[in-house]
Every structure is written in C-alpha cells, then in structure tokens.
Amino acid sequence: MGPATLDGSEADLDRFAARVLNGATVVEALSPAERQMGWNIMDRSGFTRSATLRSGIGLTVTKLRWERPWSMAFDHGASPLKFVVTRGPGPRLTTSEGDRHRLDGGSFHVSQIRRPVRLQFDFDDCGVDRDHEQLSLEIDRARLGELLGTQVLPAAVERVLSSPRAYPSDAQPVVPALFQLIDEIAHCDARGPSRQLYLEAKGLELLAVMVDRLEELERAAASALSAHDVDRLERARQIVLARMDDPPSLPDLARQAGLNEAKLKAGFRTLFGDTVYGYLRHRRLDEAHRLLRQRRYSVSEVAARVGYINPSKFAAAFRERFGVPPSQVT
C-alpha cells in the first residue's frame, strides 16, 4: 500500500486512519464542522480533532503519548498558510526538500506547502510521562487579508509567504497566551451551537496572537536597523507591490524610498528575507494565482497583468512555485 497523501482537510482524518495507522482508530463526527480521530496502538495513544470554522479558519488540535521510539512518513499535498504551536516532547521533522525541524519544547512554526512534499516524523524515547500537544491553524492568504482588513499583509507574514520552502521558519519560543489557548481549545467541553461559537472566537483569538507574535519576532530581527531604515524599507516594499507589472530599477527604487542602493539591498534582505526582485517574483506569482482563481482572465492576460512579457516563462515559473501549470488552477 502506498503512502497517504494529505492536504490539511477534514477528510485527511479518514485517510490518515486507514493508511498511516492501518485503520486502528476511531473517527467520529462531533458536529457537522468538526471531527475527531482517536487511536491506541501498542504503546502509542492520542487524538486529533479537526474543525472547519465559518471564518475560513481550519483548526486542528492533537495530543499524543508514546513509550518507545517510532517513525512515520506520508506525502502532504499543497496547503494554505499554517501556524503551529507545540508543547511537550515532540518529533523531529524532515522534509523531502531537506528541511529539518524539532516540533517540541514549546515551539512556534509558520509554514505554507505549495507543492507536494514528503514528511518524515521521528519520535525519540521521550523518557517522561507527558503528552505531545500541537495546535494548528490554517487559513488562505486572501481570507487572512479580509480578516485583517487589508490587501497588504503584515511584512512578517509576507516574508513567510515569499519563501520557496515548505517550512521556512525556525522554531521560535512560545508566549504564555499561546499555551493558554492550547488548553482552552483542547479542553473545550461546550456542546451544541455554543461549541461552534466558542471555537470561532478562540480561532480568531489564536490568529490574532500568532500574527502579533510574528510581528514581534520580525521587529526583533530588524533591531539592527534604525527606525528610519525600517520605515524607508517598508516604503520600498509598498512601491514594489504597487508597481508589480512595471517595477522600478534598483537605483530608482532606492531614490524613491530615500535610501542608498547598498542599504536598500542589504536592508531589504534582512527585513523581508529575500532580495528585492526575489520578493517581487514571489508576489507576482501569488497575485497571478489569485487572478486565475477568479477565472476572469486568460493565462496570457494574467501573465501580462503581473508583468510577464513571455507567457512560457510565466508558466514555467508558476509551475515551479505551485507544482501545477497555470491552466490547471481551479
């Protein structure tokens, strides 16, 4: 039997139970929008609960306990922006792209999987009688912008979205508010319509805390830059986004932002995690993906609107980033 392919949806619980855990699980519907999978296999036990909220947020909480080292691997399909906070002992994660992370000890990760990737989880002997707890929030980029009331997301979020890697961020320390939300969501005992309302409120609170945390970390990373430099670099980013189809040259951009060219190039990479034109390339392709989903323009029209003169080069760049040709976007 081949590996399970997951994409972050509630149906994943059934596929995960049947193919990764060999069906030794119980999957139950807690409500029309929430399902839970529990398992007890040899020395491993736990549950995963997944809810789809009306706000467009996918909320998943997992608790797991084990006694001896074990491993599992599966193929993960493309998924939206994901915020993950963990507590207690956890696995080592290795992706087929070569990224390595530890999902334990109160870590906070942000990721977005744009094309299929194989994930390998290795669980060491934890040596303590404690649960691994993980709280995940998934949301589409466009919906996040709607909830935040802006088309231009915070620079810290844009930095994650512009990364070509599946798991671009290193683990960051968790603030107490996130631990509190793990407890409140994992131990929610509300029933009926009030449960859905409770999870909606907690999901939005979780999103707000995580976005704030990202911005705090971004400010800390940019502490070597003066407030004046940060302001000018943000101005440069806004100019690049506004002129996506006809961007200025680096000397012109530096002049418009009020920086010299060397400061622009070095500061932009420090603050936004990429070169000016690397950042522009990712934003062009994200905007192209958004336009294609609207089905109002042809592929050639979309390519032109985001600044690609050659449709073939656009199609190649799009496929490299998203794993599918632009003609197959639905």
Buried (B, 14 or more C-beta within 10 A) or exposed (E): EEBBBBBBBBEBBBBBBBBBBEEEBEBEEEEEBBBBBBBEEEEBBBBBBBBBBEBBBBBBBBBBBBEEEBEBBBBBBBBBBBBBBBBBBBBBBBBBEEBEBBBBEBBBBBBBBBBBBBBBBEBBEBEEEEBBBBBBBBBBBBBBBEBBEEEBBBBBBBBBBBBBBBBBBEBBEBBEBBBEBBEBBBEBEEEEEEBBEBBBEBBBBBBEBBBBBBBEBBBEBBEEBEEEBBEBBBBBBEBBBEBBEEBBEBEEBBBBBBBEBEBBBBBBBBBBBBEBEBBBBBBBBBBBBBBBEEEEBEBEEBBBBBBBEEBEEBBEBBBEBBBBEBEEBE
